[in-house]
């Protein structure tokens, strides 16, 4: 969509004949439009691009809020939030905080936070693996894991995963969820639900705890831990062990 709009805009500019229109190329009068009409291409284009940029991050939120509410939210957010970021795709990065500050219902604030985390995961620069298969057998209580930039955790009191992954409904149900967000083999942001114990262990490992420290207060079997480790390795959640 954006490439098409850009191509059309460039085609419009290139359609002007420099030999006929003189020095004020973009501001000639009809038949190609008045200078005000031509300048509006920039003003209207900025608004469209801003909206598209926000919807690069928030893809589910506009659907569940409805077009009218989403447009009103976006307009008030852009008017009241002064973004200095040159990248319009990041103009919506403060939307969850804005919604919380303006007393939006918690489920929608949480959904905005979740979609922002997915977006950041997708654009994270993951590293090449720095360990071999032989090192897996050496994992012990002193092992420390260095995680990929795209690996992140999300805890919520609402059924976000169900809405994002499964449901076509436009409402959120209450219920605790512990979610792992990571890049899949194709570099796409994806997520899966975690049991609370696995979430707590990963939370500890992500802040630099050893494996022994992370599992110290968790009730789990050796089989559980082996299953978790196998999943983390398959999902490439970390790039190095030490």
SVG drawing of the C-alpha trace seen along z (x, -y; Angstrom):
<svg xmlns="http://www.w3.org/2000/svg" viewBox="-17 -30 48 66">
<polyline fill="none" stroke="black" stroke-width="0.4" points="0.0,0.0 2.7,-2.5 4.9,-1.6 1.9,-2.2 1.1,-5.6 4.8,-6.6 4.9,-5.5 1.7,-7.5 3.2,-10.6 6.5,-10.4 4.5,-9.9 2.6,-13.1 5.8,-15.0 7.4,-13.6 4.3,-14.5 5.2,-18.2 6.9,-19.4 9.8,-21.6 10.2,-23.2 6.5,-24.4 6.0,-25.1 9.2,-27.2 10.9,-27.7 7.9,-27.2 7.5,-23.6 5.3,-22.4 3.2,-25.5 1.9,-26.1 -1.8,-26.8 -4.3,-24.5 -4.7,-22.3 -2.6,-20.4 -4.1,-22.1 -3.6,-25.3 -0.6,-25.8 -2.8,-25.2 -4.1,-21.9 -0.6,-20.8 0.7,-21.7 -2.1,-19.7 -0.5,-16.6 2.2,-17.1 -0.2,-17.9 -2.7,-15.2 0.2,-12.7 1.7,-13.3 -1.6,-12.6 -2.1,-9.4 1.5,-8.3 1.2,-9.0 -2.0,-6.8 -0.3,-4.0 2.7,-4.3 0.6,-3.8 -1.1,-0.8 2.2,0.8 2.5,1.3 -1.2,1.6 -3.0,4.0 -5.5,5.6 -6.3,2.6 -8.0,0.6 -10.2,3.7 -11.4,4.2 -12.0,0.4 -13.7,-0.2 -12.7,-2.7 -14.4,-5.7 -12.9,-5.2 -9.5,-4.3 -9.4,-7.4 -10.4,-9.7 -7.8,-8.1 -5.1,-8.5 -6.0,-12.1 -6.0,-13.1 -2.7,-11.2 -0.9,-12.9 -2.2,-16.3 -1.1,-15.9 2.1,-13.9 5.1,-15.6 7.2,-12.9 10.7,-14.0 11.4,-10.6 12.3,-10.9 10.7,-7.5 6.9,-7.8 6.6,-4.1 7.6,-4.8 5.2,-7.7 2.9,-5.3 5.5,-4.0 4.1,-6.1 0.4,-5.2 0.1,-2.7 1.4,-5.3 -0.9,-7.9 -3.9,-5.6 -3.1,-4.8 -2.6,-8.5 -6.0,-9.3 -7.8,-6.6 -8.6,-4.2 -9.9,-0.8 -7.2,1.5 -7.8,4.3 -7.2,1.9 -4.1,0.4 -2.8,4.0 -3.6,4.8 -1.7,1.8 1.3,2.8 1.2,6.3 1.2,5.2 4.0,2.8 6.1,5.6 5.4,7.8 6.5,4.9 9.7,4.4 10.4,8.1 10.0,8.1 12.4,5.3 15.0,6.5 18.4,7.6 19.0,11.1 22.6,12.4 24.2,15.5 24.4,18.5 27.7,18.7 27.4,22.2 27.5,25.8 25.2,28.7 27.9,30.3 27.5,27.6 23.9,28.5 25.2,31.5 27.2,29.0 24.3,27.0 24.3,26.9 23.2,24.8 26.0,22.3 24.9,21.8 24.1,18.2 22.2,17.6 22.6,14.5 19.2,13.9 18.3,12.6 17.2,9.0 13.8,10.2 13.1,12.5 10.7,10.8 8.1,11.7 4.6,10.3 2.3,10.8 -1.3,9.6 -4.6,10.1 -6.5,10.3 -6.8,13.0 -4.7,11.2 -3.1,14.3 -6.5,15.9 -7.7,12.7 -4.5,12.3 -4.0,16.0 -7.4,17.6 -10.5,15.4 -12.2,13.2 -14.2,11.5 -13.7,7.8 -13.7,8.2 -11.2,9.2 -11.9,11.6 -10.3,11.4 -7.8,14.0 -4.1,14.2 -1.7,15.0 2.1,15.4 3.3,14.9 6.7,15.5 7.4,13.3 10.2,14.2 11.3,14.3 10.5,17.5 12.8,19.2 11.5,16.8 12.2,13.7 8.6,13.1 7.4,12.0 5.4,14.8 4.2,15.8 3.2,18.7 1.6,19.1 3.8,20.2 2.9,21.9 3.6,19.6 6.7,21.6 8.4,21.4 7.6,17.7 9.3,17.1 12.4,19.1 12.8,17.2 12.3,13.9 15.2,14.7 17.4,15.9 16.7,12.8 18.0,10.5 21.2,12.5 20.6,15.1 22.2,18.5 20.0,21.5 20.3,22.6 19.2,19.2 16.3,19.0 14.9,22.4 15.6,22.2 12.1,21.3 10.2,23.1 8.7,26.5 9.5,28.5 10.7,31.9 13.8,32.7 11.6,33.7 9.9,30.3 13.3,28.5 14.6,30.7 11.4,30.0 11.7,26.2 15.4,26.2 14.6,28.1 11.9,25.6 14.1,22.6 16.9,24.1 14.5,24.9 13.0,21.4 16.5,19.9 15.6,17.7 19.3,17.2 22.5,17.0 25.2,17.9 25.7,19.8 28.5,19.4"/>
</svg>
